[in-house]
Structures are given as structure tokens and as C-alpha cells.
């Protein structure tokens, strides 16, 4: 729960390579749990560590790292997904407090969280620099989990809609200073894309392993179906695509660990893994035939879970236009690559 955080704050003190290894391994069994862990680590805990003050790190990170508190991240709203600057959530200063109003949706860990990172306009007139970031305690008056969102897949990862109505935040809830924090959100998403890419690799691996095992047991015309080229070619292509996606993801993780440019690589990994996991899940069902369509077999769950990969943490439609970070120029972006 604190893989990326130094031991002084209660974390494991590991790097991004070790982190994505964890996400991939867990996601082979259940990508929903991989998603929940990634949302906690990449989006909440890593954000506090990267952009919080030393006092804020010491206050919140130990509980989050030991798992006695769960973290979430609130950016998306009903009318703003990829267009994050179109958010309507606001926070106004009142004495030494902040008054938060707005709604966030599609918040992973939203039901079970203790703290959530929330982006809000503190200067609505300045679309470029008017965004600030807050860490919000779920127990504060004015914070409500309005509903749990029921989904096609990833069903064991809770996702919720959060409502803030005159929610009074203490002054130290402001993370990283007032305004100009939009780029901090984008910085956090770069890291999150890498973990989501590897989560997809884990799920694709599960779909492949399941189809391969079935093909060795199922017989037709007197021999196991993996002996037929129509099936063996599918399995071979699945294996190649998965390994390619894995290498893209681990390369991006290595670059991130080294502080090298990686927006382009993170976007490539996320885009490619999202496409191949859906293809592998579909082909896995095809190998099983009618049984693949039955809910008693796991192949149909892989198929449902796979679709999220092309939607979350930057849709496949948007990744070709990823912008670089001005903080450390972690990449040139996919647009300039194309």
C-alpha cells in the first residue's frame, strides 16, 4: 500500500519497476484488485509524496502506507473526463479554511476510502492556473458518497460519485500551494498510465493462460484443439502481443524510475496494452467457443474487464495527443512522435 514511498514515511521504499511487477502479478488473478491498489498508490499516495509538504507527508503517508487508511483521487466530473479543465468544482477561502463545493464521479476506492485527493478551481477566471488540489477527509461534514457506480467489469473495485456541499477544509488540506496545480494532476496521470498499462498486461496474460489450458484439454476430431492451426495461431499471436505490451510497459516504468522523458512511452504502453487486452480477451472466448460465453467460465469476465482499459486514465482516442510535462520534460508526447 506504500510501494513507492520511502521507509521514513512508512513505505516500502521500492521503485516503479517493483511496483508494476506487483500490479501485473495481482492483475493476473483479479485486475479489479490491481486497479484498487493502483488508484491508492499511483493517484493518492504518490501524489501526496510528490507534491505535498514535509508536514503533509508525515501526517498522511504513514496511515496510507500501512493500509489503515485508503486513498482515492477525484478529478472526473459528469461533463469533464479528458477535458479536465472543464471541471466545475470550486473551493473558496474563508478565513483559515476552504469551502469546497462540487461533484466528482468515477472515483476508484470512492466508497471505501478515508481520504481523497480533489481538484478544484480556486480561481475560476483563470483556466490555465486557477486549479488547486486538496486532500479531503471523508469524515468531514459536507462530504457525501452519493452512490456506488455499478459497472460492466472490474466489479470488485468500488467506484463512486462523491458530493461536496459547503465542505469545510482546514488550511493544511491544500496540497502543494495555491493554484497552478493542473500540471501536477497531469504528472500524476503519467505514472498512473504506466500502472494501468501493466494491469492490462496482467489481464491479457490471464486470458491467454486460460485459453491455452482449455485448448490442451478440449478435444475435437480425435485430438486436442491446440493441435489445429486455427487455434495455435491465435495462441501464438496472443503470446507475442502480450510480450510486446509488457516490454513497452516495463520500459516506461524504467524511464520513470530514472527520471527520464516518458510521456510518449507511457502513452504508447497504455494505448497498446488497452488494445491487445481486448483482443486477447475476445480471442480467448473464441478458443473456448460456447463455453467462453457462459458465466461459469472465467473467459467472459476477462472480456468484461478488458473494456475499461481503453477508457480510463486517458482514453485510447486521446492518447495520441498527450502533452509533455514542463516540470521535467518527461516526454515529447505521442502527437510529435506521430
N, C-alpha and C positions, 0 to 999 in steps of 0.2 A: 504493500500500500504506500510505500515511500521509496520505491526502487531508485529513483533519480536523485534523491535528496541526500546530502552529506550526513554522516553519522551524528554530527554535533546537534542536528535538529531532529534526530530520531529516525533518520532514513537508513537505507542500505548502502548508500554511497557508491552505487553502480552507475554504469554509463548507458547510453541509448541502445547499444548493441545487446547488452544483457536484458534490457527492458523489452525490446521487441522479441527476443528469444522467449521470454516469459509469455508475452501476448500470443505469439504463434502457437506455443505448446498448449496453452489453455484453450485457444480457439479451435484447435483440432477436436476437442471434446465438446465445447459449447462456446460459440462466438459471442453469445449474449453475455456470459460472464467475462469474456475477454473485453467486450465493449464497456462493461461497467467498471472494470479495473482501469481501462484506458481513459475513460472520462474522469475518473478520480485522479489518476496520476498526471496525464498529459494536460488536461484542461484546468483542473483546480489546483492541485498541489504544486505542479511545475510553474503555474502562473504566479502563485504567491512567492515561490522561491526566486523566480526570475525578476519580478517587478515590485515585490514588497520591500519594506524597510527591514532592518535587522530586528527591530522590536516586533514587527508583524510576523516575521519568520518564527521568532522564538515563542510567540503567543499561539499561533495556529498550527504550525507544521508538526510538532510532536504528536498531538492528538490525531491528526490526519494520517501521519506515517504509521502509527501503531494500530490504526484501524478502529479506534474507539470513536472516531468521527468520520463521516463520509462526506465527500465533496462533490459538488455539481458545478455547472457553468451555464450561465444564461445569456445568450446573445440573440437567438432566433425569436422572431415575433410572428404574428399571424400574416402580416403583409411584407415581412422582411426576412428573407433567407440569405441568399447570396448577396443581396443588396443591404449589407449590414448598416450602412449609414442612413438608411431609411427608417431606422428604429424610432419609436415614439416614446419610449420610457424616459422619464426625466428625474433628476434629483436637484432640489434647490436647497441652498444653505439657509439654516435658521439658527442663529447663534452659533453654538459649537456642535450642532447636529446637522444631519442631512435628511431631507424628507423625500422619500423615494415613491414614485408612482408609475405604474405601468404593468404590462403583462409579458411574460416570456413563455415560449412554448417549445416543445421538443427538447426538454431538459433531461438528459440522461442522469439517472440517480435522483431525479427530482422528488420522488416520493420518499425515498429512504435517507436523503442527505441531511446533514446537520448544518452545513454551510454551503452557500452558492455564490460564485463569482458573477456579478451582474454588471452589464454595460449600460450606461445611461447618459443622456445629454445633460450636462450641467450648463451648457450654453447652446441653446437650440439654434441660435442665429448663425453659429459657426459650424457648418457641416464638416469642415476639414479638421478642426482642432477642438471642437466643443464636447467631445466624448470623454467621460471619466469612468473609472472602474471601482466597484465596491465589493467587499466581502460581507455577505449578509447572513446573520444568524437566523436559522429557521424559527427559533422561539420568539423572535421579536413580534410585538403587536403590529398588525397590518400586513403580515406575510401569510399568505394562504396558498396551499396546494389545491387548486380549484378542481383538478381532475387528473386521473391517470389515463394516458392515451393507450388504447388497445391497438395492436399492430399486426400486420401480416406475418412478420417473423421477429426474431430476436425477442421472444416473448418473456424470457426470464430476466431481461434487462428492463428495469422500470423507466418509463419516460413520462414526464408530467408537464402540465401547464401551471405556471406559477403567477400569482397575482400579488402586486404590491400596492396597497392603498394607504397613503399617508404613513408609510412605514418609516419610523424614526430610527436613523442610524447614528451611532456615535461617530465623533470626528475621525477616530482612527480606523474606521471602516473603509476610508478612501485609500485605495492601493496605488502606490507609485506617484502620488501627487495629482493635482487637479488638472484636468483637460489634456488634450493632445495624446490620448491613450489608444486611439484607433489602431495604430501600428502595433501596439502591444498585443491587441487581440489577434492581429494577423500573424504575428510572431508565434503566438501560442498555437495557431492553427497549422503552421508549418510542421511543428513537431507532432501534432495530432494526426496529420495526414500520413505520416510515416507509420505510426502505430496502427492506423486503420488499414493501410495497405497490407501490413503483415497479418492483421486479423483476417483479412480476406484470403491470404495465402494459407492460413491455418484451416479455414473453412473449405477451401478448394482441395486441400490435402485430405480432409475427412471425406469429401465426396469421392475423390479418386480411390482412396483406400477401401471404401465401402463397395464401390463398383467393381474393383479388382477382386476383392474377396468373393463377391457374389458370382463373378464370371468364372471363377475357378471351380465353384460348386455346382452351378447350374449346367445341366447337360441338355443338348439338343442334337438329334440325328446321330446319337451314339458317342458324342464326345463333349467335353466342357466347352462352353461358348467362347472362352478366351482363346481357343484354338482357331476360331474363324477370323479372317482378316477384318471383316466389318467391325468386330468388337476390339480386336487387338490394336487396330489403327486408332480407334477412339482413345483407348487407354494410353497409347504411346504419345498421342498429341496432348492429352491431359497432363502427362508427366512432364513433357517439355515446357508447356506453358506455365505450369506451376513453378518449375525451377527457374524459369526466366523472371517471373514475378518476384520470387524470393530473392534473387540476386539484385534486382532493382531496389527492393525494399531495404536489404541489408547494406547496399552501397549508400543509400540515402542516410541510413542510421549512422554509418561510419563517418560520413561527411559532417553530419550534425554534431557528433561527438568531437570531431576535430575543429569545430568552429569554422568549417569551410563552406563556401556557397552551396546551397542545396535546395533552394526553392524549385528549381527546374527538376531536379532528381526526385524530390518528394512528390511533386505533381505527377511526374511520369509513373512513379511507383503506384501512387493512389489510382491514377487513371487506368493503368494496365491491369492491376490486380482486380479492380472492380469489374472489368470486362471479362477477365478469364474465370473469375469465381462463378459468375452467372453462366458462362458457357460450360464449365466443368459440372456444375450442378445439374444443368439441363441434360448434358450427355450422360451423366451418372444415372438419371432417371431412365434414359433411353436404353442403357445397358440392362437395367432391371426389368424393362418392359412394363407390363401391367402392375407388377408388384411395386415398381417405383412410384406409382400414382396412389398407392394405398398408404393411409396414415400410420399403419402398423410398422412400416419400414421407414428408416431414418432418411432415406433419399429425398422424400418430399419436404422434410424440414430443411435440409440443406438448400433446396430450391427456394423455399420461402425466405430463409435467412439471407440468401445471396443478394437479393434485390436491393437491400439497404445500401450496399457498398457503392452503388453508382449515384446515391442521393446525398449521403451525409458527408460532413467535413469537406465540402467543395464538391458540387455535382460534376459528373463527367462532362457535362455540357460547358461548364465554366472553367475547368482546369487548364484549358489551352490559353487562358488569358490571365494567368497568375502573375501578380506583380512582385518585384523583389522587395526585400526589406531595406530601408535606408539605414537601419541601425548598424548592421554589419554586412550588408550586401550579400546575404546568404545565397543568392542566385540571380540569374538573369531573367527567369520566368520562361514559361513554355511558349509564349507568344513570340518572343525574339528568337527562340530556338527554331520555331516553325518558319 
